[in-house]
Amino acid sequence: MRTIATFGADSKTVGPDTPTVVSIITPFLYPGLPASEQCSKGRAELLSISFRDFERKEREQFTDMFAASGFDGRRNIAGIILNRWGHHFIVAQPGFLFGKDGMPAPGDVLRKAPFGRIAFANTDLTGGSRHDVAMEEGERAVTQLLAAVQRLARLAVSLDHVEWGRKA
Ligand SMILES: Cc1cc2nc3c(=O)[nH]c(=O)nc-3n(C[C@H](O)[C@H](O)[C@H](O)COP(=O)(O)OP(=O)(O)OC[C@H]3O[C@@H](n4cnc5c(N)ncnc54)[C@H](O)[C@@H]3O)c2cc1C
């Protein structure tokens, strides 16, 4: 439930009678089916249900939940905004996050060190589908690259010394 911001000089009053915004997140789950199949089936359902059906279901659901307190979904919901985007979510197959058969997890291999000039920064490698994890991963990858550049710079300086030593 999104409450009205109450900071600043113009402090709004909030209460049970104040209009408010409620976010509803709808998971599409099909117990029994493999995870990858549930994902594509859920995406297809999310995109194919009409707005009218979504709206009817939401109003009915809220009426079922709160009718005992006098709530009427047809009267008390001013409007519904439907976003047909799934939350970022990885469907990790066995072994992806924790390794398998004595082998390390792919994410651990890809995050351990850069590959030449490339360092991978992506939350999918960690399993944590959140923006703070994205920032941590970005910082980790950049730190690794900077360390690699510094190592190369030190190597170049020492090679330079060897070269000068030969010339002398
Ligand atoms: C609808 C929605 C709501 C969300 N709400 C929240 C929230 O409230 N709080 C929260 O913490 N997190 C939230 N998230 C999750 C969060 O946004 C993600 O976990 C985060 O953005 C992932 O960051 P990332 O850098 O790993 O990947 P991404 O942000 O997906 O970045 C990957 C980038 O790589 C690019 N790319 C892909 N393939 C290629 C290619 N071949 N060549 C070049 N570029 C390529 C893509 O275009 C993209 O820009 C939400 C996500 C969604 C979708």
The ligand as a Gaussian input file, in Angstrom:
#p B3LYP/6-31G(d) Opt

LIG

0 1
 C        9.100000      -4.693000     -13.462000
 C       10.298000      -4.784000     -12.550000
 C       10.222000      -4.254000     -11.266000
 C       11.341000      -4.304000     -10.427000
 N       11.265000      -3.747000      -9.178000
 C       12.348000      -3.761000      -8.366000
 C       12.305000      -3.136000      -7.086000
 O       11.297000      -2.558000      -6.678000
 N       13.420000      -3.216000      -6.299000
 C       14.566000      -3.846000      -6.705000
 O       15.547000      -3.867000      -5.958000
 N       14.624000      -4.437000      -7.925000
 C       13.560000      -4.409000      -8.763000
 N       13.608000      -5.007000      -9.987000
 C       14.801000      -5.789000     -10.329000
 C       15.970000      -4.940000     -10.795000
 O       15.494000      -3.947000     -11.684000
 C       16.928000      -5.897000     -11.529000
 O       17.276000      -6.940000     -10.640000
 C       18.198000      -5.171000     -11.972000
 O       17.882000      -4.117000     -12.840000
 C       19.113000      -6.156000     -12.708000
 O       20.284000      -5.474000     -13.077000
 P       21.334000      -6.155000     -14.017000
 O       22.415000      -5.129000     -14.223000
 O       21.746000      -7.481000     -13.473000
 O       20.573000      -6.473000     -15.375000
 P       19.806000      -5.472000     -16.344000
 O       19.321000      -4.250000     -15.619000
 O       18.808000      -6.339000     -17.044000
 O       20.966000      -4.991000     -17.333000
 C       21.417000      -5.815000     -18.371000
 C       21.729000      -4.907000     -19.535000
 O       22.399000      -5.651000     -20.550000
 C       21.874000      -5.281000     -21.805000
 N       22.133000      -6.397000     -22.719000
 C       21.569000      -7.614000     -22.743000
 N       22.077000      -8.375000     -23.725000
 C       23.015000      -7.613000     -24.334000
 C       23.899000      -7.840000     -25.412000
 N       23.954000      -8.985000     -26.057000
 N       24.712000      -6.831000     -25.787000
 C       24.704000      -5.639000     -25.138000
 N       23.870000      -5.375000     -24.093000
 C       23.043000      -6.353000     -23.692000
 C       20.401000      -5.030000     -21.556000
 O       19.852000      -4.197000     -22.547000
 C       20.466000      -4.328000     -20.189000
 O       20.612000      -2.932000     -20.305000
 C       12.531000      -4.930000     -10.866000
 C       12.596000      -5.459000     -12.163000
 C       11.506000      -5.381000     -12.993000
 C       11.613000      -5.911000     -14.409000

